[in-house]
Amino acid sequence: MSQITNHMPTAELQRLDAAHHMHPFTAGNALGQKGARVITRADGVFLTDSEGVEILDAMAGLWCVNIGYGRDELAEVAARQMKELPYYNAFFQTTHVPAIALSAKLAELAPGNLNHVFYGSSGSEANDTNIRLVRQYWAALGKPEKQVIISRKNAYHGSTMGGGSLGGMGGMHAQGGLPIPGIEHINQPDWWSEGGDMSPEEFGLARARELEEKIEELGVDKVAAFIAEPVQGAGGVIVAPDSYWPEVQRICDKYGILLIADEVICGFGRTGNWFGSQTLNLRPDIMTMAKGLSSGYIPIAGSMVSDEIAEVIGRDEFNHGYTYHGHPVAAAVALENIRILEEERIIEKVREKTAPYLAKRWAELADHPLVGEAKIVGMMGSIAMTPDKAARAAFAGEAGEVGLICRERCFANNLVMRHVGDRMIISPPLVITEAEIDLLMSRAGKALDETYDRVKSEGLLKAA
Ligand SMILES: *Cc1c(COP(=O)(O)O)cnc(C)c1O
């Protein structure tokens, strides 16, 4: 048996976990009954649990472990930085080398004139910063009434009051008094579920034009910015039709509203370029970065802003900042992560070799009797499960029932694939090899077969 790094049996760990640990996005009491799988170590694209079982992690944790698990270099950099300068801040006319070096590096990597970074420790925090940044930007230009940020239904921008409000998740808005004022949501470009009789191209244009209609409805003098993920991640890896983004960019330009690209998932190679904005040809004024910025090895995030925004914000004191802004250990780890991405040409390999191979294999899933569309951009993909492909129908039962069955069949086959409703999604580490992609696909195929059998035998294969 491979090494178990815990001193307790699994059942005891599970008991303590249920007794004291509150899990995110989880019905805690039900989980306590079932017991959580205890992950003890990881290497490359594989996790190991407390029973010594190896699991292929097709989600890269939560879309973040871009360089894969087990890179000692990051641990060594962190240890070195902790000994030299474990902490200092940048609030009162001070700075430090890791924050300087990372900021300069990010300015070099980011497209266009995005040359300035304001740090946070999570994507949620960075998006909270963005709310204050864009509102303060317009206020500093003498337009304090330009406050509203337009976002999209089924978007994910984090879990804080600001991030959850920018996001368009109904389940999140239903709890805790979200959204905060001044956030408006338009429809998402999800052709499979919402496209009706329109062609994808017609639908993409129609959904983009909702932005224009919303700006007209509110009055452009009230609108500060539009925020969107280049490819919606947590919403189910929703890839917009080709007509969508050029029209959105045209509308942002026409009305002069700021475009915030939430690159928390798409950034750092996920789509086959450094940023999703490059893959989709966007010219954002602000980019949100987190997750892949440090490959998840340590919490760090940032808002990358244009020269113009930095100059306007800089005219006055910006009354905003986090204790761990540009944390030296986190910044040093992020820099080392970027060094590895660059020197090992990981993003080029994704673009030229492994992503095209994964795309070819992923497309084969569309032949499965349970699968409607199979979508993929770079290293993020989704399949829509359906009881009737031609009608693009949803299942008659509760949304997500089949998805949950499939996720459990994946887990039973030692594959982490997540479900969003009845879509299954992947976002593997960027370093996944072709042989590992084959393993991923064979486990996914087996899980889908088992799901299909069960859905059929339980009478769930009915259209709504
Ligand atoms: C994960 C995510 C966030 C929130 O990041 P946290 O670090 O969890 O706060 C924001 N935006 C997008 C697109 C995300 O995927």
The ligand as a Gaussian input file, in Angstrom:
#p B3LYP/6-31G(d) Opt

LIG

0 1
 C      -13.300000      30.769000      -8.524000
 C      -13.737000      32.002000      -9.206000
 C      -13.834000      33.222000      -8.524000
 C      -13.657000      33.330000      -7.035000
 O      -12.383000      33.011000      -6.633000
 P      -12.141000      32.628000      -5.078000
 O      -10.662000      32.520000      -4.998000
 O      -12.858000      31.337000      -4.846000
 O      -12.695000      33.728000      -4.264000
 C      -14.124000      34.353000      -9.239000
 N      -14.336000      34.302000     -10.562000
 C      -14.273000      33.150000     -11.248000
 C      -14.482000      33.162000     -12.731000
 C      -14.000000      31.960000     -10.591000
 O      -13.972000      30.820000     -11.260000

